[in-house]
């Protein structure tokens, strides 16, 4: 009996193998198409990544070129003698920045903002800094751009907008060494619009959240005392 059972099992394996072979033979065209499609998708994926890497490197090189042009002009941007070169650089950056992503896009918008800031065109600078923050995503460039956007809004007297931008910048405080300064700016602007409780809240938050930042913590404490929040 054991020998008969062994023979049946062997036959079952044999039959199963034959069925698999038969299935492959009968469906080989479909299988080759599926395999070919999978290989094509893999090739496309590899190609897209290679193109993306190439474009990223190319865009970074272009941004470096723009930066060199800006550095050569930065001390004379507001002067008439540089007007033509500044306009050409601004046009090139404005054409490049919207289509660039990540560091390259953020840096391009930062250069645009820098040009407008040097010319004291604060509305344009604020817009460009906000675009730089969007391109930066969650990198360290984002809170820097938001801080500068807030400062540009403040230059225009847009206090609520400036407070909102400083507050947004603080959502990435772990990436931003100047976060205590941004927190202090919120308190200062709340004072400016005569919101005593809002100012005290901002200063107390600074003392609570950055206990090791001696300078800004001490400045916040002095403002708390001045506003009658302690003593």
Buried (B, 14 or more C-beta within 10 A) or exposed (E): EEEEEEEEEEEEEEEEEEEEEEEEEEEEEEEEEEEEEEEEEEEEEEEEEEEEEEBBEEBBEBBEEBBEBBEEBBEBBEEEEBEEBBEEBBEBBEEBBEEBBBBBBBBBBBBBBBBBBBBEBBEBBBBBBBBBBBBBEEBEBBBBBBBBBBBBBBBEEBBEBBBBBBBBBBEBBEBBEBBBBBBBBBBBBBBBEEBEEBBBBBBBBBBEBBEEBEEBBEBBBEBBEEBEBEE
